[in-house]
Amino acid sequence: MAAHLAADPQHQVVFITQRSEGELPGVRKIVYRPHRARSHVVHPYLRETETAVINAQSVARIALDLKRAGFIPDLMLGHNGWGEIWYLKEVFPQSPLLGYFEFFYRLTGADVGFDPSEPTAFDDGPRLRTKNLGNYLALDTVDVGLCPTHWQKSRYPTGYHGKLHVIHDGIDTSIVRPNPDAALPLAQTELTLSRADEVVTYVARNLEPYRGFPSFMRSLPAILAARPQAHIVIVGGDEVSYGKRLPPGQTYRQQLQAELGDAVDWRRVHFLGKVAYPTFLTILQLSRVHVYLTYPFVLSWSMLEAMAAGCLLVASNTAPVREAVRDGDNGWLVDFFSPSEIAERVIEGLKAGPEGGAAIRHNARQTVVERYDLSAVCLPAQLGLLDRLRRRD
């Protein structure tokens, strides 16, 4: 939206952020630093909230500077998660504010308690209830809210549903599309993988339980044994984006590699770390079978991008995934906790050959084109919402 609006010289777009890297043409970026660190003595339940309040104060100070310089926004937009939008209405009370809402924390029905090996404790209830302070503050502050999926909206209290609109961020299907000529040279090997090869792909920002990394890794012995020509391409870092962190120096990748040991032919498993976006697209385009697993949590863009690239998708049978994937029609759904079921479906897809599952691949792309395309569906809906907000319809 920022890039689209800034392309029109009639618009002035100001972007306030902590991120120094990256630029958008025509967008004035103001980088801020929090004026102090979080207190060491704050109650554990309130650590994230205090950090967000500090962010909100820093952004409000910049907003005051903009106001003194004569800049009064017609619209304000921002992500709720880090607190930055919380005090904007104190500076610009007449400017409509749209907030982006990704997740409302619950003790049941979502990520907490999903893994039976990690039962919930009494402390989880009060902790999560307090963790939602920022959600409630922003829901009361914004004029309109935006959620990327219906399932994510459903997590929020029903009393606020009238404020929340569901519009996905959007997938640029003109870029994310099938490419039969895709090829990927693998550094430190003499291999170049292409659509002619049996390539199984897995992508996550970081390799962690929330994105099903343990289940995927435990499926590899069966896949590699059944398909001696198969290669596994894994994209993702070794940090933790969501969920339980390991002791310093330990990673989930190390743990799984140690657990599986000689059961896996590691020469055919390629960990690429975090890759540039063009490389990511090439990986999806040459994939024979793409595996996407997630807790009941925020749905990854990468799953929809895989569908747009025409991948044969094996995905977890969890609520966020079921919003887009219909088993046997535009992908295959499997038990998140079943490495054997994951392996069975992947092996079936590999056996089918490069053109196997053609109907499923076609339907996967059509789903994204029809429901999540950036130019034809999502951006027009986003801009329409902004226009109604500006006119206060």
Buried (B, 14 or more C-beta within 10 A) or exposed (E): BBEBBBEEEEBEBBBBBEEEEEEBEBBEBEEBEBEEEBEEEEEEBBBBBBBBBBBBBBBBBBBBEBBEEEEEBEBBBBBBBBBBBBBBBEBBEEBBBBBBBBBBBBBEEBBBBBBEEEEEEEEBBEBBEBBBBBBEBBBEBBBBBBBBBEBBBBBBEEEBBEBBBBBBBBBBBEEBBBBEEBBBEEEEEEBEBBBEBBBBBBBBBBBBBBBBBBBBBBBBBBBBBBBEEBBBBBBBBBEBBBBEEEEEEEBBBEBBBEEBEEEBBBEBBBBBEEBEEEEBBBBBBBBBBBBBBBBBBBBBBBBBBBBBBBBBBBBBBBBBBBBBBEEEEBBBBBBBBBBEBBBBBBBBBBEBEEEBBEEBBEBBBBBBBEBBBBEBBBBBBBBEBBEEBEEEE
